[in-house]
Amino acid sequence: MKNLIKILFRKSFLSFYITQYLGAFNDNLFRTAMAAFVMYKITTISSGNKSIIVSLAVGLFMLPFFLFSSTAGELADKYRKDIMIKLIKGLEIFVIFLAVAGFYFHSAYILLLVLFLMGTAAAFFGPVKYSILPNILKEDELIAGNGLVEAGTYGAILQGTILGGIIMAGTGNVLATISLSVAGVALAAFLASLFIPKIEAASPDISITKNFLAATWKNIKFIKRRREIFLCVLGISWFWMIGTVLVAQMPSFTTNILNGDASVFTFLLTLFSSGIGLGAIVCQFLLKGKVSSKYVPLSIIFMTLFIADLAVVSKGFEAAAEMVNYKAFLSVWSGWRISLDLFFFAFLGGLYVVPLNALLQVLSGEKMRSRVIATNNIVNAFFMVVGSGICAGLFALGFGIPAIFAFLTIANAVVAVYILGLLPEHIVRMIAQRILDLLYGVKITGLENMENAKGNMIIIANHTSFLDAVLIWTYMPGKFSFAVNTFVTHIWWVKPLLHLIKYFPIDPTNPMGVKSLIEEVRNGNRVVIFPEGRITTTGSLMKIYPGPAMIADKSDAQILPVCIDGSQYSVFSRFGTRLKTRPQSKITINILPPTRLNLPETLHGRDRHSLGLSPTHQCCKGACEAATLSVIALRPFFLLVLVMYIIVPNLITRDVMKGSTKLDSLFILMSCAIKFFDIILNTLRMIV
């Protein structure tokens, strides 16, 4: 929470946050006031024409997103973003003066023109709104920043809508009140924008495409070439579509299904907006600042469950004979059930969309960021129009609102299955982490060493059990490949697991396999290698092979040592099953600082490989020390084994030290056993 507050009150972010918040607030304040003004205050237009105008207003506000978003993205990349924001907010003040004239002259057509101009301003502001965040925030602050912006936007939408309805439903000089309100908010937004710091242009050399259709198609082709960006855009657009369709049904749902008054509609709208805002904020606590889509699959699964329950309860809802307020609505269990479904659907929606927005900002890159976000806005608008069209078609075929909710459930379930197919490792990782934490209380230290390491890298770890690869994949952040023996890849129970990871098959008998792995590392990928080549049978470090050192040398890669301790006592090890299995043993993963070989250029061939082996061996020192400490801890156990299986049988057969008593023989053999143990221990220390 302290981090959120710190980011919110940072001068550069606060000025931008206030600007975008007031802009969203004013848009919805004006749109609500205009709809109410046309429906109830203008008497020169027929009821049928009024309905057409109100319906047309939604399309007029959305039309600029199709027409101008591509141009807006190019302008935001070519010129300074802070100047773009100040110009847009300054022009909005003149648009508001036109709105005041529309209210004063009771002209619906002037108000429609104003709505189109406000949509145009929003279309130009959209690419800047999200592309500016990486310029004023660090990467580990993007989740928090996006969460605050998302929460603020939905809060502004809710508050602007409610205030617009209250003002237009009031008495007295309503036109003066609404005119002063929208003008005052527009002026405050412009003043706040003046404090946004200077931000250099991202791509000042690009040329502006005059044909907006050509610019749109060019940007769409760009995001289609980048699969991760394209999937982010589709995921965000899906959320906007399903959210827009759901909110659009709220007035009819409240009146026709729930038989509720305006307070019930306001209550449900408040739940939806608050749920998204809270979910957006909670993202920061779950992800801890890491830009990741790990909770996206889980979020959309539970979104589907809550909207399915909303469809079921809506179908069987028994409305009161008379119109009820929100208190009466909440006096029955079905009212609470609908409220919880709507709130948690929105809450999970916040968890779903905020990481995708942050990912889009990171993946698009500084040079193309505004244009990518502009294209995202176009696709968002297209999805919303398509969703509204499908719902209109279902209504025309005679389906009701519960059927619309059921359609959303089925469609969302299909998308959830698709996302699970794209990101199965996130779900499996979460499940694996919970199980391993429960069984072994896994503790990982030194994560900062991995986060601070940049560029291509070889991760080497001691091999204590069959759990080692699972532990590294589950607990270590980021994406990396595993070097896997081709023999292992053909084992039947291993094949399903390989679909969850990126692996590089290595044939030990084929020298070209190592060359391919070197190219993999040179290309900037991170590869996990177990330099022992086999699982330890003694609990200590086994022989280190020179392959990882040669790969690190040839690819000029960093070496990141990882020490795994405790899994050698599990049932998945070869050491624990032979000596003593400890299911309750705690597992520790220690990530050591990265290092480089830095071998002399004068060395070649076998001499170079031999010299490279020594630093690689030293990198595994932590693992070997852990294993040595484990052997020390087992010293009483080893003595007991020696007594039970060597000394006692020899005493019985009287083969121990002829001429000595049994007691003398026992002491002599125990001394020999201790000496034997010390020799082993000293040998291990020499290896280290």
N, C-alpha and C positions, 0 to 999 in steps of 0.2 A: 504493500500500500504506500509506503514511503517513496518508493521509486516512481509510482504513478503520480503522486502529488508533486514530486520533484520535477518530473517531465512536464506536467501540466502548467506549473508556474514558472517554467523557464521562459524568458522573455521572447525568444524567437518562436517558440511553439505556442505560447499563450496568445500572442497577437494573431497568429494564423488561426488558432482554434476559435477565438472570438469572431473573427471574420467569417469563417465558414459556418459557424453556428448561427450567427445572425442572418446570413444569407438563406440558409434552409428555413429558418423561422419565418422570414419575411415572405418567401415564396408561398408557403402554406397559409400564412395569414391572409395574403392577398387572394389566393385561389379560393379559400373558404368564404371570404367576404364577398368576392365577386359572384360565386354561385348563389349565395343567399340573396345578394342584391338583385340579381337578375330574376330569381324566382319570386321574391316577395316585395321588392321595392319598385320595379319598373312595371308600369301599368299599360304601356302602349304596345306590348307584345303579347300575342296569344299564348295560352298554356302550352300548346303543342310546339310552337316555335321556341319557347323558353327551354323545354326539355332538349330540343335539338342543340341549342346554344350551349347548354351545360355539358352535353355529351361531346360537342365539338371542342370545348375548352380543353379536355384531356388530350385530344389528338394534337391540338395546336401547341400545347406545352411540350409534347414529345417530339414533334416534327423537327425542330432544330437539332436534336441529337443525331438524326439521320443526315441532315444537310451539312452541318458545320463541325461535327466532332473531329473529322480527319484534319481539316484545316486548323482547328484549334490545337490539336496535338502537334502539328508541325510548327505552329507559332510558339508553343510552349517550349519546344526543344531548341528553336532558333534564337529566341530572345530570353531575356532575364525573366524568371518566373515572378519575382516580386513586383516588377513593373507591370506584368500582365495582370496580376491580381488588383493592383491599384487602379489601372485603367478600367477594368471590368466593374469594380465597385463604384468608381466615379461616374461611369455611364449609367449605372443603375439608378442613381439619384435623379437623372433627367427622365428616365423611364417612369419613375414614381410620380414625377410632376404630371406626366401624361395620364397616369392612372387617376390622379386627383381630378383632372379635367373630365375624365370619363365618368367619375362618380358625380361630379357637379352637374354635368349636362345630361345625366341619366342615359348615357350612350353605351349600349351593349357592344357595339362594334369597336369603339375606342378601347373598351376594356379587353376585348378579344385580341386586339393589336398589342396591347400592353402585355397580355399573357404570352403571346408569341415572342415578344422582345425579352421577357423575363426567362423564357425557355432558352432563347439564344444566349443570354448571359450565363445561364446554368451550363449550357453545352460548352462554352468557352472556358468556364471555370472548372469543369469536371476534370480534364486532364491535368491541370495544375494542382488541383486539390490533393490528389494522391501521389503525383510525381514529385511534389516538393518535400514530402516527408523524409525520404532518404537524404535530402540535402540539409535538413535541420536536426535530424536524429541519427544516432549511431545504429548499426545493424541490430544490435541486441536490444535496442529500444523501439524497434519498428512494431513489434507486437503490441506493446503498451500504447504507442502513438496511434496505431490503427484502431485499437480498442476504444481509446478516448474519442477519436473522431467518429467512429461508428455509433457509440453511445450518445455523443452529442448530437449527431445528425438525427437519429430517431427521436431523441428528446425534443429537439427543435421542431420536428414535424408534428409531434403530438401537441406540443404547447401552442404552436402557431395555429393548428386546426381548431383546438378548443377555444383559444382566445378570439379567433375570427368568428366563430359561432356565437360566443357570448356577446361580442360587440354588436353584431348584426341583430341579435335577439333583444337588445336593450332598448331603452327609451331615450328620448331627448334627441340631440343632434348627432345621429349615428354616423352620417357622412363625414362630418368634421372629425369625429373620433377616429374613424378608420383611416382617414386621409393623414391625420397627424401621426398615427401609429406607424403606418408603412413608411412615411417620409422620415420619421425619427429613427426607425430601425435601419433604414438604408444609409442614413448619414452616420450612424454609430458604426456600421460595418466598414464604411469608407475610412473613418478615423482610425479604426483598429488596424486596417491594412497598412497604414502609413508606418507602423512600427515593425513590420516584417523586414528582416535584415536583407541586405544585398545578396543575391544568389547569381553566380555567373551562368551564362548560357551554356547549355549542354552541347549543342551542335550548331554553332553559329554559321557554319558554311553550307548548310542544306538550303535548297531552294524550295519555295512554297509552290505546291501543285495547284494550279488554278481550277482544274476539273476535280470537284470533290469526289465524284464517283471513282475516278482513276486513283485518287489518293487513298480512298477507302479500300479498293481492291488491292492496291500495293501493300498496304498495312496488313490486310487479312492474309495475303500470301506469306508475308514475313512471319506472322505468328503461327501459321500452319507448318512452316519449316521447323519451328522450335516446338517440339511436341509438349514439353513441360509447360511452356507458356500457353499453348493452345488449350491444354487440359484445364489450366487455372481459369482461363477465360470462360470455358464452357461451365465449369463448376460454379463460378460466381454468377453467371447469367442464369443458371438453373435456379439458384437461390432467389434471385430477383423475380423470376417468373412465378415461382410457387408462392413467394411472399405477397406479390402483387395480386395474384388471383385470390388468395385467402383473404387479404384485407378488403378487396373489392366486394366480397360477398358479405362482409360484416353488417352493413346497413340492412340488407334484405334478410340476412340470417337473424338479426336481432328482432326485426319487426314480424316476419312471417313464421319463423320457427319458434323463437323464444317468447314472442308477444311482449317484448320489453320496450321500455320508453328510451328517451335519449340518454338517460343516466346509465342504462345497461350498455348501450353502444359505446359511450365514453369510457366506461369501466373496462370493456373488452379491448378497446383500442389502447388504453393505458397499459393493460397487461401485456399486450403484444409488444409495444414499444419498450416497456421496461424490461421485458424478457430478453430482447435482443441487446439492449444496452448492458444488462448485467452479464450476459454470456460473453459479450465483447470484452468486458473488463476482466472476467474470470480467466480469459485466455492467458493473460500475463502471468497469473499465479500458476497455471498448469504447465505452460511452456517455459516459464522462467526466462523469458526474453529470447529464446531460440526460435528462429524462423523455421517452422516445421509443420507438415500436414499430418502429423501422427494422430491427431484426434478427429480429423475429417471423416474417415470411414465410420468410426463409432458414433459420431454426431448424427450423420444422415440415417444410420440404422434406427436410432432412437427417435429421430424426427418422424420417421415412417410409422413407428409404433404409436406415437402420440396423435398423429393426424388420423390414423386408422381408428383409434378409440374415439376421436372427435366425430368421425363419420358414423360410428355405431350409436353413440349417445344422442347424436342429432336426429337419427332416424327414429329412435324410440322416445324422444322427448315429449312429455305431456305438458303442454303450455297451459297456463292459467286462463280462466274464462275472461278475466279483465287484464288490461295492460299492467305490467308490474315494473317497479323500479329495481335498482341493483340490490337493495337490501332484501326484497322479497325473492329476487332471483337466487341469491345466495342462501336462502333459508331451506333449500332442498338440496339433496346430495347431487342430483344431476347438474345443478347449477355450478356446484363446486368442481364437479368432474370436468365440465366444459372449460371452466376457468383454468384449471390445472393443465389440461391438455394444451390449451392455447398458450399459456405462459411457458411451459417447458418446451413446446415446439419452437417458440421464439428464442428461448434461452439457448437451446442447442443450435439454432440457426446462427446466433452470434458466435458460438464456438466453431461453427462450420466456416463462416465467411471471412472472419478476420484473418486467420492464417493464410487463406488463399489470396487475400489482398496483399498481405506482406510478402508472400512468395512471388506474386506478380511483379512487385516493385523491385525485388532483388534480382529475379531472373531476367527481367527485360534489359537491364544495364542502363547506365546513365545516358548514353547517346540516343537511345530509342525509347526511353521510359515513357515520355508524354504521349508519343504516337501509339505505343502499345496500349496505354490506359485509355486513350481516345477510342481505339478500336474496340476495347473491352466495353466501353460505354455504348457503342453502336450495337454490339452483339447483345448487351443487356436489354436495350430498348427493343430490339427485334424479338427477343424471347418473351418480353412482357406483352408485346402486341400479339404474338402468336398464342400465348396463354390466354389472353383475354378473348381472342377470336375463337379458340376451342371451347371456352366456357359459354360464349354466346351461341355457338352451334349446338352445344348440349342442351341449353335452355330452349332453343328453337325446336329441338326434337322432343321436348316435353319432360326432360329430366329436372329434378329439383336440386336444392342446395346439398342435401346429404349425398346425392349421387355425384355432385361435383367434388365433395370431400373424398369420396371413395375413388374417384378418378385420380385425384392428386395422390392418394395412398399408393395405388398401383404404379403410377408413373414414378413416384419417388422410390418405391421398392426396386424398380428396374434400374434406376440410376444408382441406388445403393449397391446393388449387385455388381454393376459395372465398375464402380469406384473400388469395391473390394477386390475385383480382379486386377485393378491397376495398382493398388496399394495394399496387398495382402500382408506384407512384412510388418506394417505398423500394428495391425491387430495381433499377429502372432508374437511380435516383440512384447507387446503389453501383457499378453497372457503368459509368455515365458518368464517375464520379469516377476510377475506376481507369484508364480509357482516357485521359482528359484529363491525369491526373498523369503517365502514361507518355509521352504525346506532347509535352506543354507544361510539365510540372513546375509546375503552377498553385500559386501561393502567395497566401493570403488574409490580410490584416491588418486590424486595427480591428474585429474581431468584437465586442469589448466595447461598442463604440458602438451596435451594433444590439441587443445583449442588454439594455443599460441603457435603451434607448428604449421608452417605454410609450405605449399608446393608438394612435389612428389615425395613419397615416403614409403619405406618398408617397415612394417610392424612385425617385430619378432617377439615370440613369447615362449616360455618354457612349457613343455607338453606334459601335464600331470595326469590328465584323464580324457575320456571321450567328451566331457563337458566343455573343454577349453574353447573350442570354436563357437559353441552356443553362448558361452559367457561373453566372449569378445563381441559377437554379433549383437547380443541383447543389450549390453551395458555401455559399450563404447559408442559415442555419437559419430554421425557422419556415414558416408558411404565408402566401402572399400571392397576389394576383391580378395578371395581366398585362393591361395595356391593349393590345389587338390590333386593328389595322385590319381592318375587315370583309372587305376584298379579300383579305388574307392568310389569313383563316380558310377561304376557299374553295379554296385551293391544295391539290391532292390529297395531296402528301407531308407537308403540315403537319397535316392533319386527324387522323391517328393520334396525333401528338404532343400535340394539344390535349386528348386524353382523360386525359393524365397530369397536367395542370395545371389550375388554376382561372384562367380568363381572362374578360375583359370586352370583348366586341366593340364597337368604336367606329367609327361612320360619320362621316368628316370632313365630309360634306355635310349632316349632320343635327345641328342644335344641341341637340336633345333627348338625344343621346348623351352630351354632356358633363355635362348635368344628371343623368343616370342615374349617371354615374361619381362625381359629387359626392356623391350619396346613398350610393353604395357605400362611399366613404371615411368619410362621417359615421357610418355604422353600425359603425365600429371596424375595418374591414378595411384591410389594407395593400396598396397598389397600386404596381406597377412601371411607370414611364413613361420612355421615351427622348425627352427634350425636343427633340432635333434633328429627330426625325421621319424620319430616313433615315441610312443608313450613310455614314460619312465617306469621301470620295474623295481627301482630301489627307493623311490621317494626323493632322490637327488637328481641333479642335472646329468643327463647322459652326454654322449659324445656329440660335439658340435660339428656339423658339416660345413664346408667352405662355400656352398652354393649361395646363401644369402649375402655373404661378404662380396662375392664376385658380382652379383646382381646390383648391389648398392654401389659398388665401384664403377661399373660400366654405365649405370644410369644416373650417376651423380645424385643419388637420393639420400635423404636423411634416414637414420635408423631410429625407430621409436621402440625402446625396450618395454615389455610388459611382463610383470611378475604375477603369476597366479599361484596362490597358496591356499591349501585346505581341501581342494578337490581330489588330492591324492588319497584321501581317506574315504572317499565316497565309493559307492558300489559301482561307479562308472570308471574306476581306475584299475590298473593292474597291480598297483602297490597295496591298495587298501584291501582288495579281495584276497591277497595272499597272506597278509599279516593281520591287520585289524581294521575293520570297517567302522567308521564313526558317522552315522547318518546325521548326528547333531552337529557335526563339525562346521564351523563358520568358514566361508570362502572369502578371500580378500583378493582384489585385483588392484595392483599398484602400477600406475603408468609413470615411467621414469622420464627425465628430460631427453629430448632428441639429441642425436649426435651425428657427426659425419666421419667418414674414414680418413680423409685427407692424406692419402698415400703419396709417396714421392713419385714424380713422373719418370724418374730414372729406372724404376723397377718394372720388370715385365714378366709375363708367364707365371711359372710356379712360384717364384720368389714373391711376386706381387700378391698372389692368392694366399700364400702362407702368412704374409704380413697382415693381410686384411682379415684373416681368421682371428687374430689376437684381439683387436678391438671388438669384433662381434662377440667373442667369448666374454669379454669384459662387460658387454651390454647385458649379458644374462647373469651377471654377478648377483643381482638382487634375488633372482629366482633360486640360484644355487645356495645363497645364504639362507633363504627361507627353508629350503629343503634340509640344509645342514642343521638348522635349529630344530627342525622336526625330528631328525635322527637323534639329537641330544635329548629331546623330550621323551624319546622311546628307549633311552638307555636302560632303565629298570626292566622294561619289557624284554629287551635283548638278553639281559642277564638271566631272567627267569627262563627264557627259551633254552639258553645254554645249560642251565642247571638241570632242567627237566629232560632235555633230549640228548645231552652229552655226558654230564657228570653222573647222574643217577644210574643210567644203564651201565656205565663203566664201573661204578662202585659195586653194582650187583654182580657183575661178572669178574670182579677183582682184577681188572686189567689196568687199573690206574696205579702207576708208580709202585712197582713191586718192592716190597720191603717197607712200605709206609703204611701207617694206619689209615683208616677210612677218613678220620677227621683231618689228618695232614693232607691226604690226597684232595679232599674237598677244598681246602684253603689254597693249595697249589693250583688246582684247575680254575678256581675262581680268579686267582691273580692272572693266570694266563688269558682267561676270557676278557678281563678288563684291559689287559695289555693289547689283546687282539682288537678290541673295540677302539682303543686309543689310536692304533695304527690306521684303522679305517677312517677315523675322524680326521687325523692329521693329513691323510691322503686327500680327503675331500677339501680340506682347507687349502692344500697346495694347488688343487685344481682351480679353486676360486682365485 
